[in-house]
C-alpha cells in the first residue's frame, strides 16, 4: 500500500523498476528504500528477533535499529530502511545475525 494522495505532501515517484525478494519479483519505484517498496508490496515482516524469533516489521525507518536487516545482493546485515532499491537487485530475508563475509 502506497499513499497516492496527501493533503499537504506531494509525491514525485521515479520510474518503475523490479527487484527480487525471496525469489519473487517485486515492483518498486526508483528513489524509494527497499523496506518501503516491500511494505507497499504487502510484506510486513522484515525479519525475526534473534533469540525468540518473533516477527519484526518496519520500525525506525532511519537506520538506528536492526529490525530491517536483510541480505542484499549476497551482503548480510543491510539496513533496508535506508538502502535505496535498485533495478534487478536480489533481497532475501535474513535469519539470525547473518554471516560475516
Secondary structure, DSSP 8 states (H G I E B T S, - for coil): ------SS-------EEEEEETTEEEEEETTSBHHHHHHHTT----EE-TTT--EE-S--SSS-SSTTEEEETTEEEEETTTSB--TT-EEEE--TT----
